[in-house]
Amino acid sequence: MPVLIGVVACVWITGVAMLQPGNVRWLTHGDLAQSYLGWAFYRHAPWSWPLGSNPLYGAGLHTSIYYSDSIPLLAMVFKPLASWLPVPFQYFGLWVLACFVLQAWFAWRLLGLATCDALVKLLGVLFFVFAPPMLVRLAGHMALVGHWVVLAAIYLCLRTDRKRQTIGWTVLLAVAMMVHAYLFAIAAAIWVADVVHGYRTMLLAAPGVWASRLKTVLSQIWPVIVVALLAAWLAGLFMVSGHGTQAEGFGYYKMNVLAPINGDGWSTLGLNFPQAAGEYEGFNYFGAGGLAIMLSAAVISLMRRSAPRSLRLPVSLIVMAVLLAVTAITCNIGIGALQWHMPLPQKWWDALSRIPLQSTGRLFWVAYYVALLAALYVLLQVCSLRWQKVVLVCAAILQCVDIGSGLSSLHAMLSARAHDQAAWGLRGAFWDEAGQRYTMLSVLPLSKRNDWEQLAFYANSHRMGMDGVQLARIDMDGFLVRYNAGQQALLSDQLSERTLYVLDDREVAVARKAIPAQRAALFQLDGKNVLAPGWTSPLPAPAIDMRSTTSALSFELPFKSDFAPDGAGRLLLGRGWNATGEGLMSLSDAATVFVPSGDDAQRTLHVELDLHRANRGKSMAMGFEAWFEGKRIARCSMANSGCSSWRFDVPSAANDEYFRRIELRPDTPKAKLRIALDGVVVQ
């Protein structure tokens, strides 16, 4: 019965087209494209350790299948079968079907703890299968449709048969870890509540042997932790570490206090309230029918004043649900349109702003299902079987009337996506020939472009790696190294012959000066600025030769610029800089800056750099040196602001490169080069 309910509900809401493994039309944009493309690149990537490593998607960024939100569990199951699978192939439709079935199955088991009547369980299951917080994830977060993980964890916590409990938790948490980090965090919180509940139960049974009971509990904990960590490592979770796992959004992607009664467009009955922009992540609407069940249960409990003891959920589970609900709201409390920020010490706020789990609104899912389940338990144990059916039928009808329009809109959107006829990728004689010639597609400057999906579909269709893709988290150190290496390769004419480059408009001006025409073709095709090293074939007919066009950005002498994000000077930075945001600071013991030399490589350049120390410390250098072609050409001291306007000459170059490379170093060994550039003048 629950399997049938899950299948029918899935087909009715999503349609059949979305479930077809060969249909990827609905996976071509945004987060859905990220999930699919992560898998599409992964299936053709060579095996490596950890197994979740994905060297082609986000090439050079030390990425894994975990951070493309591609459900690592399924990706690693299907990868060995890649040679026999059709192209394209997606398992996300099958995952959604499995989620509906498992959601129904675990809800059936949970309700079975209180009743044996099939019709009552069927009616109760509907409130879990059609839970709006789960359904809304179909719009873009396939992994997070797996709310069955939450129900499975609650079931393990509530079931009376405690045999093989450790095995159950070990398997569930390992699976949750290999599906999505948020589902693991939620399931792990319920596991902690179950451990506390189990220990408390043992103490009540034998109060005087707490030490031996504690030893027993610890023996049950370590296998769960070890297997979960092993699963995380295999899936590639630890390939991004440190501040790379941090995210921005704490206190923004939260839950509004009115979220349980706020339909946010789903309620036909008018239960819709204003909320802040990021509170869509805290969408946790029960629906009018679900609210009616909880209201009825509350009234019954008040009339009886106490529920039968068999109905009482573990105190630890209730406490954990409350704690997660409070965390979901955060210290930025929203009540409808009213927003209030709870004052916190700055160091607390800084610490909270760096935690990896920033979308705290999702953490309410435990309280959501615990509250719904508790209300159903009250009805099922207190009311007669006849009244159980009457209440549940009326509540189900009310729920359908209330969220019916939301379900219809969701179905229409998913159906339209699944039948989308728009072409993806890049097509044409040049793109096909380039796909055979080049093994890598690189974006300069390294970033996620607005058209990254189109480029990634093209790269994947030709088994090319690509760096400028969308990822949930990135290793920032690796990103900056890759970013700076790409800029330096362009400025010093050291491009890879096996890499096809796509440039933004500002980089075109750099490439026009730095890369000779005989070394690479530079043109615009299909709205893309293409730099093709070693390309000697005639340009395709629609292409625009970018070497014959003009640009507002000039590197002619005399040259003057600042190093603001939109300044021309920011384009002249090579290795050793954090040049991707508002702030600019050197990152290593040496940093490279390029200066234009005009059309005469033999002329001596007069350079002036405006700089300042980026931070303070005993290891910070007090003096700096400028090196060119292996020779020191200048030195300055920070004493009396001697480096704030640093003037020196750059001698003639040994080659005819347009940009001359200057390396800045500290003047004492082991000192740290921590400087920021403000402006540059070259004459």
C-alpha positions as CSV (number, residue, x, y, z in Angstrom):
1,M,0.0,0.0,0.0
2,P,2.7,2.6,0.9
3,V,4.7,1.7,-2.2
4,L,1.6,2.2,-4.4
5,I,0.8,5.5,-2.7
6,G,4.3,6.8,-3.3
7,V,4.4,5.8,-6.9
8,V,1.0,7.3,-7.7
9,A,1.8,10.5,-5.9
10,C,5.1,10.9,-7.7
11,V,3.7,10.2,-11.2
12,W,0.7,12.5,-10.5
13,I,2.9,15.4,-9.4
14,T,6.0,15.1,-11.6
15,G,4.6,13.3,-14.7
16,V,6.3,10.4,-16.5
17,A,8.7,12.4,-18.7
18,M,10.8,13.5,-15.7
19,L,11.3,10.0,-14.6
20,Q,12.8,8.8,-17.9
21,P,16.6,8.3,-17.5
22,G,17.3,9.7,-20.9
23,N,15.4,12.9,-20.4
24,V,17.7,15.7,-19.2
25,R,15.8,18.6,-20.6
26,W,14.6,19.6,-17.1
27,L,18.1,19.6,-15.8
28,T,19.7,22.4,-17.9
29,H,19.5,25.4,-15.7
30,G,20.7,26.6,-12.3
31,D,21.0,24.2,-9.4
32,L,19.5,21.4,-11.4
33,A,22.1,21.8,-14.0
34,Q,24.8,21.8,-11.3
35,S,23.5,18.5,-10.0
36,Y,23.2,16.8,-13.4
37,L,26.5,18.2,-14.9
38,G,28.4,17.2,-11.8
39,W,27.3,13.6,-12.5
40,A,27.7,13.9,-16.3
41,F,31.4,14.9,-15.9
42,Y,32.0,12.4,-13.1
43,R,30.8,9.4,-15.1
44,H,33.6,9.9,-17.7
45,A,36.3,11.0,-15.2
46,P,39.0,8.5,-14.3
47,W,38.7,6.8,-11.0
48,S,40.7,8.4,-8.2
49,W,40.8,8.6,-4.4
50,P,38.6,9.5,-2.8
51,L,36.0,7.8,-5.0
52,G,34.0,11.0,-5.1
53,S,36.8,13.1,-6.7
54,N,35.5,14.8,-9.8
55,P,38.6,16.2,-11.6
56,L,36.8,17.3,-14.8
57,Y,34.0,19.3,-13.3
58,G,35.7,22.4,-11.8
59,A,39.0,21.2,-13.3
60,G,41.9,22.3,-11.2
61,L,39.7,23.3,-8.2
62,H,40.1,20.1,-6.2
63,T,36.4,19.3,-6.5
64,S,34.2,16.3,-5.7
65,I,30.8,14.9,-6.6
66,Y,29.7,16.0,-3.2
67,Y,29.9,19.7,-3.9
68,S,27.9,19.6,-7.1
69,D,25.0,18.2,-5.0
70,S,24.8,15.2,-7.4
71,I,23.8,12.7,-4.7
72,P,27.2,11.0,-4.3
73,L,25.6,7.7,-3.2
74,L,23.9,7.2,-6.6
75,A,26.8,8.7,-8.6
76,M,29.2,6.2,-7.2
77,V,26.7,3.4,-7.8
78,F,26.2,4.2,-11.4
79,K,29.8,5.2,-12.3
80,P,31.0,1.6,-12.7
81,L,28.1,1.1,-15.2
82,A,28.9,4.3,-17.2
83,S,30.1,2.3,-20.2
84,W,26.7,0.5,-20.5
85,L,24.5,3.5,-19.7
86,P,23.0,5.6,-22.5
87,V,24.2,9.1,-23.2
88,P,22.7,11.2,-21.8
89,F,21.6,9.5,-18.6
90,Q,20.2,10.9,-15.4
91,Y,19.2,9.2,-12.2
92,F,17.5,12.1,-10.5
93,G,14.0,11.2,-11.7
94,L,14.5,7.7,-10.3
95,W,15.7,9.3,-7.0
96,V,12.6,11.4,-6.8
97,L,10.4,8.3,-7.3
98,A,12.4,6.5,-4.6
99,C,11.9,9.5,-2.3
100,F,8.2,9.4,-2.7
101,V,8.0,5.7,-2.1
102,L,10.3,5.8,1.0
103,Q,8.5,8.8,2.4
104,A,5.2,6.9,2.2
105,W,6.8,3.7,3.5
106,F,8.4,5.2,6.6
107,A,5.3,7.3,7.3
108,W,3.3,4.0,7.1
109,R,5.7,2.4,9.6
110,L,5.5,5.3,12.0
111,L,1.7,5.3,11.9
112,G,1.8,1.6,12.4
113,L,3.2,2.2,15.8
114,A,-0.2,3.5,16.8
115,T,-2.8,1.7,14.6
116,C,-3.3,-1.4,12.5
117,D,-6.1,0.0,10.4
118,A,-5.0,0.2,6.7
119,L,-7.5,3.0,5.8
120,V,-6.4,5.2,8.7
121,K,-2.7,4.7,7.9
122,L,-3.4,5.5,4.2
123,L,-5.1,8.7,5.1
124,G,-2.3,9.6,7.5
125,V,0.4,8.9,5.0
126,L,-1.1,11.5,2.6
127,F,0.0,14.3,5.0
128,F,3.6,13.1,4.7
129,V,3.7,12.3,1.0
130,F,2.2,15.7,0.2
131,A,4.1,17.7,2.7
132,P,4.7,21.1,1.1
133,P,8.3,21.5,2.6
134,M,9.3,18.3,0.7
135,L,7.4,19.1,-2.5
136,V,8.8,22.6,-2.9
137,R,12.3,21.1,-3.2
138,L,11.3,19.5,-6.5
139,A,11.8,23.0,-8.0
140,G,15.6,22.9,-7.6
141,H,17.1,20.8,-4.9
142,M,16.8,17.1,-5.9
143,A,18.9,15.7,-3.0
144,L,16.7,17.6,-0.4
145,V,13.6,15.9,-1.6
146,G,14.9,13.0,0.6
147,H,12.8,13.9,3.6
148,W,12.4,10.2,4.1
149,V,15.7,10.3,5.8
150,V,14.1,12.5,8.6
151,L,11.2,10.0,8.9
152,A,13.6,7.0,9.0
153,A,15.6,8.7,11.8
154,I,12.4,9.4,13.8
155,Y,11.3,5.8,13.3
156,L,14.5,4.4,14.6
157,C,14.1,6.7,17.6
158,L,10.5,5.6,18.3
159,R,10.4,2.0,17.4
160,T,10.0,-0.4,20.4
161,D,12.2,-3.1,19.0
162,R,15.7,-1.9,19.8
163,K,17.5,-4.9,18.2
164,R,20.2,-4.0,15.7
165,Q,19.7,-0.3,16.6
166,T,23.3,0.5,16.1
167,I,23.3,-1.2,12.6
168,G,20.2,0.8,11.7
169,W,21.8,4.1,12.7
170,T,25.1,3.3,11.0
171,V,23.4,2.5,7.7
172,L,21.1,5.5,7.9
173,L,23.7,8.1,8.8
174,A,26.1,6.7,6.2
175,V,23.4,6.9,3.5
176,A,22.4,10.4,4.7
177,M,26.0,11.6,4.5
178,M,26.3,10.4,0.9
179,V,23.1,12.1,-0.1
180,H,23.4,15.6,1.4
181,A,25.1,17.3,4.3
182,Y,21.9,18.9,5.6
183,L,20.1,15.6,5.7
184,F,23.0,14.1,7.6
185,A,23.1,16.9,10.1
186,I,19.3,16.5,10.7
187,A,19.5,12.7,11.0
188,A,22.6,13.0,13.3
189,A,20.7,15.4,15.6
190,I,17.9,12.8,15.9
191,W,20.5,10.1,16.5
192,V,22.0,12.1,19.4
193,A,18.5,12.4,20.9
194,D,18.0,8.6,20.5
195,V,21.4,7.9,22.2
196,V,20.4,10.1,25.1
197,H,17.0,8.4,25.3
198,G,18.6,5.0,25.3
199,Y,21.0,5.9,28.0
200,R,18.2,7.4,30.1
201,T,16.1,4.3,29.7
202,M,19.0,2.0,30.8
203,L,19.6,4.2,33.9
204,L,15.9,4.0,34.8
205,A,16.1,0.2,34.5
206,A,19.3,-0.1,36.6
207,P,20.1,3.2,38.4
208,G,23.2,2.1,40.2
209,V,25.3,1.0,37.2
210,W,25.7,4.2,35.3
211,A,29.3,3.7,34.5
212,S,28.8,0.3,32.8
213,R,25.8,1.7,30.9
214,L,27.9,4.6,29.7
215,K,30.5,2.2,28.5
216,T,27.7,0.3,26.6
217,V,26.5,3.5,25.0
218,L,30.0,4.5,23.9
219,S,30.5,1.1,22.3
220,Q,27.3,1.8,20.3
221,I,28.4,5.3,19.3
222,W,31.9,4.8,17.8
223,P,30.8,2.5,14.9
224,V,28.3,5.1,13.8
225,I,30.8,7.9,13.8
226,V,33.6,5.9,12.1
227,V,31.3,4.7,9.3
228,A,29.9,8.2,8.8
229,L,33.3,9.7,8.5
230,L,34.4,7.0,6.1
231,A,31.4,7.7,4.0
232,A,32.1,11.4,4.0
233,W,35.7,10.8,2.9
234,L,34.7,8.4,0.1
235,A,32.2,10.9,-1.2
236,G,34.7,13.7,-1.2
237,L,33.4,15.9,1.6
238,F,36.9,16.6,2.9
239,M,38.3,17.7,-0.4
240,V,37.1,21.2,0.6
241,S,38.3,22.2,4.0
242,G,38.8,25.2,6.2
243,H,37.2,28.4,5.2
244,G,36.2,26.8,1.9
245,T,33.3,25.0,3.7
246,Q,32.0,28.3,5.0
247,A,29.0,30.0,3.5
248,E,27.3,33.3,3.6
249,G,23.7,33.5,4.7
250,F,23.3,32.8,8.4
251,G,20.3,34.8,9.6
252,Y,19.2,35.3,6.0
253,Y,18.2,31.8,4.9
254,K,16.1,31.3,8.0
255,M,12.6,30.5,9.0
256,N,9.9,33.0,9.7
257,V,8.0,32.4,13.0
258,L,4.8,32.3,10.9
259,A,6.2,29.7,8.5
260,P,4.1,26.8,9.8
261,I,0.9,28.7,8.9
262,N,2.3,30.6,5.9
263,G,1.3,29.1,2.6
264,D,3.6,31.5,0.7
265,G,1.5,31.1,-2.4
266,W,0.4,27.5,-1.8
267,S,-2.7,28.2,0.3
268,T,-5.9,28.6,-1.6
269,L,-7.7,29.5,1.7
270,G,-5.7,32.7,2.1
271,L,-3.0,31.6,4.6
272,N,-0.4,33.7,3.0
273,F,1.8,36.2,5.0
274,P,4.6,38.5,4.0
275,Q,8.2,37.4,4.9
276,A,11.8,38.5,4.3
277,A,13.6,37.6,1.1
278,G,15.8,34.7,2.3
279,E,13.0,33.1,4.4
280,Y,11.9,31.0,1.4
281,E,14.5,28.4,2.7
282,G,12.3,28.2,5.8
283,F,9.1,27.3,3.9
284,N,7.5,24.8,6.4
285,Y,3.8,25.1,5.7
286,F,1.6,22.3,7.3
287,G,-1.4,23.0,5.1
288,A,-4.9,23.7,6.4
289,G,-5.5,20.0,6.8
290,G,-2.4,19.4,8.8
291,L,-3.1,22.5,11.0
292,A,-6.6,21.1,11.6
293,I,-5.2,17.8,12.8
294,M,-2.8,19.5,15.2
295,L,-5.5,21.9,16.5
296,S,-7.9,18.9,17.0
297,A,-5.1,17.0,18.9
298,A,-4.4,20.0,21.0
299,V,-8.1,20.4,22.0
300,I,-8.3,16.7,22.8
301,S,-5.2,16.8,24.9
302,L,-6.5,19.9,26.8
303,M,-9.8,18.2,27.4
304,R,-8.1,15.0,28.7
305,R,-5.4,17.1,30.4
306,S,-2.9,14.3,29.8
307,A,-2.2,11.8,27.0
308,P,-1.8,8.1,27.7
309,R,1.7,7.3,28.6
310,S,2.2,5.1,25.5
311,L,1.8,8.3,23.4
312,R,4.5,10.3,24.9
313,L,7.4,10.8,22.6
314,P,11.0,10.7,24.0
315,V,11.8,13.8,25.9
316,S,15.2,14.0,24.2
317,L,13.5,14.0,20.8
318,I,11.1,16.8,21.7
319,V,14.0,18.8,23.2
320,M,16.1,18.3,20.0
321,A,13.2,19.3,17.8
322,V,12.7,22.5,19.8
323,L,16.4,23.3,19.7
324,L,16.5,22.8,15.9
325,A,13.4,24.9,15.5
326,V,15.0,27.8,17.5
327,T,18.1,27.4,15.3
328,A,16.0,27.5,12.2
329,I,14.6,30.9,13.3
330,T,18.1,32.2,14.3
331,C,18.7,35.5,16.1
332,N,17.2,37.4,13.2
333,I,13.6,36.8,14.3
334,G,11.0,37.4,11.6
335,I,7.3,37.5,12.4
336,G,5.6,38.1,9.1
337,A,6.9,41.3,7.7
338,L,8.3,42.3,11.2
339,Q,12.0,41.7,11.5
340,W,14.0,42.0,14.8
341,H,17.7,41.4,15.2
342,M,18.6,40.0,18.6
343,P,21.8,41.7,19.8
344,L,24.8,39.4,20.0
345,P,28.4,39.9,20.8
346,Q,30.3,40.5,17.6
347,K,32.6,37.5,18.2
348,W,29.5,35.3,18.5
349,W,28.1,36.7,15.3
350,D,31.4,36.2,13.5
351,A,31.5,32.6,14.6
352,L,27.9,31.9,13.5
353,S,28.5,33.6,10.1
354,R,31.2,31.0,9.4
355,I,29.4,27.8,10.1
356,P,28.8,25.6,7.0
357,L,25.1,25.1,7.6
358,Q,23.8,28.5,6.7
359,S,20.3,27.6,5.4
360,T,19.0,27.1,8.9
361,G,15.4,27.2,7.9
362,R,15.7,23.6,6.8
363,L,16.4,22.5,10.4
364,F,12.8,22.9,11.3
365,W,12.0,19.6,9.4
366,V,12.4,17.6,12.6
367,A,9.9,19.7,14.5
368,Y,7.6,19.7,11.5
369,Y,7.3,15.9,11.3
370,V,7.5,15.4,15.1
371,A,4.6,17.8,15.6
372,L,2.5,16.2,12.8
373,L,3.2,12.7,14.0
374,A,2.4,13.6,17.7
375,A,-0.9,15.1,16.6
376,L,-1.8,12.0,14.6
377,Y,-0.8,9.8,17.5
378,V,-3.2,11.6,19.8
379,L,-6.1,11.1,17.4
380,L,-5.2,7.5,16.7
381,Q,-5.0,6.5,20.4
382,V,-7.7,8.7,22.0
383,C,-10.5,8.7,19.4
384,S,-12.5,5.7,18.3
385,L,-11.8,4.1,14.9
386,R,-14.9,5.7,13.4
387,W,-13.9,9.2,14.6
388,Q,-10.4,8.7,13.4
389,K,-11.6,8.1,9.9
390,V,-14.0,11.0,10.0
391,V,-11.4,13.5,11.2
392,L,-8.7,12.3,8.8
393,V,-11.1,12.3,5.8
394,C,-12.2,15.8,6.6
395,A,-8.6,16.9,7.2
396,A,-7.5,15.3,3.9
397,I,-10.2,17.1,1.9
398,L,-9.3,20.4,3.6
399,Q,-5.7,19.8,2.8
400,C,-6.5,19.1,-0.9
401,V,-8.6,22.2,-1.2
402,D,-6.0,24.3,0.4
403,I,-2.8,23.2,-1.4
404,G,-4.5,22.0,-4.6
405,S,-3.5,25.1,-6.5
406,G,0.1,24.8,-5.3
407,L,0.2,21.2,-6.4
408,S,-1.2,22.1,-9.8
409,S,1.3,24.9,-10.3
410,L,4.2,22.6,-9.3
411,H,3.0,19.9,-11.7
412,A,2.7,22.4,-14.6
413,M,6.2,23.7,-13.9
414,L,7.8,20.3,-13.7
415,S,5.9,19.1,-16.8
416,A,7.0,22.2,-18.8
417,R,10.6,21.6,-17.8
418,A,10.5,18.0,-18.7
419,H,9.2,18.8,-22.2
420,D,11.4,21.8,-22.8
421,Q,12.6,21.7,-26.5
422,A,15.3,24.4,-26.1
423,A,18.7,23.2,-27.3
424,W,21.6,23.2,-24.9
425,G,25.3,23.4,-25.5
426,L,27.1,24.9,-28.5
427,R,26.7,23.7,-32.0
428,G,28.5,24.4,-35.2
429,A,31.5,23.4,-37.3
430,F,34.0,25.3,-35.1
431,W,32.7,24.0,-31.8
432,D,32.7,20.5,-33.1
433,E,36.3,20.8,-34.4
434,A,37.4,22.5,-31.3
435,G,35.9,19.8,-29.2
436,Q,38.0,17.3,-31.0
437,R,41.2,19.3,-30.6
438,Y,41.1,20.7,-27.1
439,T,40.8,18.7,-23.9
440,M,40.0,21.6,-21.5
441,L,37.6,24.6,-21.6
442,S,38.8,27.4,-19.3
443,V,37.1,30.7,-18.4
444,L,39.1,33.9,-17.9
445,P,38.9,35.3,-15.4
446,L,37.9,32.2,-13.5
447,S,34.3,32.6,-12.4
448,K,30.8,31.3,-12.8
449,R,29.5,33.0,-15.9
450,N,25.8,33.6,-16.5
451,D,26.0,31.2,-19.4
452,W,28.1,28.6,-17.6
453,E,25.5,25.8,-18.1
454,Q,25.7,26.2,-21.9
455,L,29.5,26.0,-21.8
456,A,29.5,23.1,-19.4
457,F,27.0,21.1,-21.6
458,Y,29.3,21.7,-24.6
459,A,32.5,20.7,-22.7
460,N,30.8,17.6,-21.4
461,S,29.5,16.5,-24.8
462,H,33.1,16.5,-26.1
463,R,34.6,15.0,-22.9
464,M,36.5,18.2,-22.1
465,G,37.2,19.3,-18.5
466,M,36.0,22.8,-17.4
467,D,36.9,25.0,-14.6
468,G,34.3,27.9,-14.5
469,V,31.3,25.9,-13.2
470,Q,28.8,26.2,-10.3
471,L,29.7,24.5,-7.1
472,A,28.1,24.4,-3.6
473,R,31.5,25.0,-1.9
474,I,35.0,25.5,-3.3
475,D,38.5,25.3,-1.8
476,M,39.3,29.0,-1.8
477,D,43.1,28.5,-1.8
478,G,42.8,26.2,-4.8
479,F,40.5,28.7,-6.5
480,L,42.8,31.6,-6.0
481,V,45.8,29.6,-7.3
482,R,43.8,28.6,-10.4
483,Y,42.5,32.1,-10.9
484,N,46.0,33.7,-10.7
485,A,47.6,31.0,-12.8
486,G,45.1,31.7,-15.6
487,Q,45.7,35.4,-15.5
488,Q,49.5,35.0,-15.5
489,A,49.4,32.5,-18.4
490,L,47.4,35.1,-20.4
491,L,49.7,38.0,-19.5
492,S,52.9,36.1,-20.2
493,D,51.8,34.4,-23.3
494,Q,52.0,30.9,-21.8
495,L,48.6,29.5,-22.7
496,S,48.1,25.8,-22.9
497,E,47.9,24.5,-26.4
498,R,45.2,21.9,-25.3
499,T,42.9,24.5,-23.7
500,L,40.2,26.5,-25.3
501,Y,39.6,29.8,-23.5
502,V,36.4,31.9,-23.1
503,L,37.1,35.5,-22.1
504,D,35.0,38.3,-20.7
505,D,35.1,41.6,-22.5
506,R,37.8,43.1,-20.3
507,E,40.1,40.1,-20.8
508,V,39.8,40.5,-24.6
509,A,41.7,43.8,-24.4
510,V,44.5,42.0,-22.5
511,A,44.6,39.1,-24.9
512,R,44.8,41.5,-27.9
513,K,48.1,42.9,-26.5
514,A,49.5,39.8,-24.8
515,I,48.9,37.1,-27.3
516,P,50.3,37.5,-30.9
517,A,48.0,36.7,-33.7
518,Q,50.2,33.8,-34.9
519,R,49.9,32.2,-31.5
520,A,46.1,32.1,-31.1
521,A,42.9,33.1,-32.8
522,L,40.8,35.7,-31.0
523,F,37.2,36.1,-32.1
524,Q,33.6,36.3,-31.0
525,L,31.2,33.5,-32.0
526,D,27.7,32.8,-30.7
527,G,28.1,35.6,-28.1
528,K,31.3,34.1,-26.7
529,N,34.8,35.7,-26.8
530,V,37.0,32.8,-27.8
531,L,40.8,32.5,-27.6
532,A,42.0,29.4,-29.4
533,P,45.7,28.7,-29.1
534,G,47.3,27.2,-32.2
535,W,44.2,27.7,-34.3
536,T,45.3,28.1,-37.9
537,S,42.1,27.2,-39.7
538,P,40.0,30.1,-41.2
539,L,37.6,31.6,-38.7
540,P,33.9,30.5,-39.1
541,A,31.8,32.7,-41.2
542,P,29.7,34.2,-38.4
543,A,32.7,35.0,-36.2
544,I,33.9,38.5,-35.5
545,D,37.7,39.0,-35.4
546,M,38.3,40.7,-32.1
547,R,41.8,41.8,-33.1
548,S,40.3,44.2,-35.6
549,T,37.9,45.8,-33.1
550,T,38.5,48.6,-30.7
551,S,38.1,48.6,-26.9
552,A,37.5,51.3,-24.3
553,L,40.1,49.6,-22.2
554,S,43.6,50.6,-23.2
555,F,47.1,49.6,-22.1
556,E,49.0,52.1,-24.2
557,L,51.7,54.3,-22.5
558,P,51.6,56.4,-20.5
559,F,49.4,54.0,-18.4
560,K,47.7,54.9,-15.2
561,S,45.2,52.9,-13.2
562,D,44.0,51.9,-9.7
563,F,43.5,48.3,-8.5
564,A,39.7,48.5,-7.8
565,P,37.7,45.5,-9.0
566,D,36.7,47.5,-12.2
567,G,40.1,49.1,-12.7
568,A,42.4,48.1,-15.5
569,G,45.2,47.5,-12.9
570,R,43.3,44.5,-11.5
571,L,43.8,42.7,-14.8
572,L,47.6,43.0,-14.5
573,L,48.0,40.7,-11.4
574,G,49.6,37.3,-11.7
575,R,50.4,34.7,-9.0
576,G,50.2,35.5,-5.3
577,W,47.2,37.8,-5.0
578,N,43.7,37.6,-3.7
579,A,42.3,39.6,-6.6
580,T,38.7,38.3,-6.7
581,G,36.8,40.6,-4.4
582,E,36.7,44.2,-3.1
583,G,39.9,43.8,-1.0
584,L,43.3,43.2,-2.7
585,M,46.1,41.6,-0.7
586,S,49.1,39.4,-1.4
587,L,48.8,35.8,-0.3
588,S,52.2,34.4,-0.4
589,D,55.9,35.2,0.1
590,A,56.1,36.6,-3.5
591,A,53.5,38.2,-5.8
592,T,53.6,39.0,-9.5
593,V,52.4,42.2,-11.2
594,F,52.7,42.9,-14.9
595,V,53.2,46.3,-16.5
596,P,52.6,47.3,-20.1
597,S,55.7,48.1,-22.1
598,G,54.1,49.7,-25.2
599,D,55.3,48.7,-28.6
600,D,59.0,48.9,-27.8
601,A,60.3,46.0,-25.7
602,Q,63.7,47.7,-25.5
603,R,62.7,50.8,-23.8
604,T,63.2,51.4,-20.1
605,L,60.0,51.8,-18.2
606,H,59.4,54.2,-15.3
607,V,57.1,52.5,-12.9
608,E,55.4,53.9,-9.8
609,L,53.5,51.6,-7.5
610,D,51.2,53.0,-4.7
611,L,50.9,50.4,-1.9
612,H,50.3,49.9,1.8
613,R,50.6,47.1,4.3
614,A,47.5,45.0,4.4
615,N,47.9,43.9,8.0
616,R,50.2,44.0,11.0
617,G,52.4,41.5,12.7
618,K,56.0,40.7,13.7
619,S,56.5,38.4,10.7
620,M,55.4,41.1,8.3
621,A,58.1,42.5,6.0
622,M,59.3,46.0,6.6
623,G,61.0,46.2,3.2
624,F,60.3,45.0,-0.3
625,E,62.2,44.1,-3.4
626,A,61.3,44.2,-7.1
627,W,62.8,41.5,-9.4
628,F,62.7,41.3,-13.2
629,E,64.1,38.5,-15.3
630,G,66.0,37.0,-12.3
631,K,67.6,40.3,-11.2
632,R,66.7,42.7,-8.4
633,I,65.9,46.1,-9.9
634,A,64.6,48.0,-6.8
635,R,64.2,48.0,-3.0
636,C,62.1,50.1,-0.7
637,S,61.5,50.4,3.1
638,M,58.2,50.9,4.9
639,A,59.9,53.2,7.3
640,N,58.6,56.8,7.0
641,S,56.1,55.5,4.3
642,G,59.0,54.9,2.0
643,C,57.0,52.4,0.0
644,S,53.7,54.2,-0.2
645,S,54.8,55.7,-3.6
646,W,57.5,53.3,-4.9
647,R,59.3,54.5,-8.0
648,F,61.7,52.3,-10.0
649,D,62.8,51.6,-13.5
650,V,62.3,48.4,-15.4
651,P,65.0,47.7,-17.9
652,S,64.5,46.4,-21.5
653,A,63.2,42.9,-21.9
654,A,64.9,39.9,-23.4
655,N,61.8,39.1,-25.4
656,D,59.1,41.1,-27.1
657,E,56.2,40.3,-24.8
658,Y,53.9,43.3,-24.4
659,F,53.6,42.9,-20.6
660,R,56.7,42.7,-18.4
661,R,56.6,40.6,-15.3
662,I,57.7,42.1,-12.0
663,E,58.0,39.9,-8.9
664,L,57.6,41.6,-5.5
665,R,59.4,39.9,-2.6
666,P,60.1,40.7,1.1
667,D,63.6,41.9,1.6
668,T,64.3,39.5,4.6
669,P,64.1,35.7,4.6
670,K,60.9,34.1,6.0
671,A,59.2,37.5,6.3
672,K,55.6,37.7,5.0
673,L,54.7,39.8,2.0
674,R,51.4,41.3,3.1
675,I,50.8,44.3,0.9
676,A,47.9,45.8,-1.0
677,L,48.3,47.8,-4.2
678,D,46.4,51.0,-4.7
679,G,47.6,52.3,-8.0
680,V,50.1,52.0,-10.8
681,V,51.7,54.5,-13.3
682,V,53.9,53.4,-16.2
683,Q,55.7,55.8,-18.5
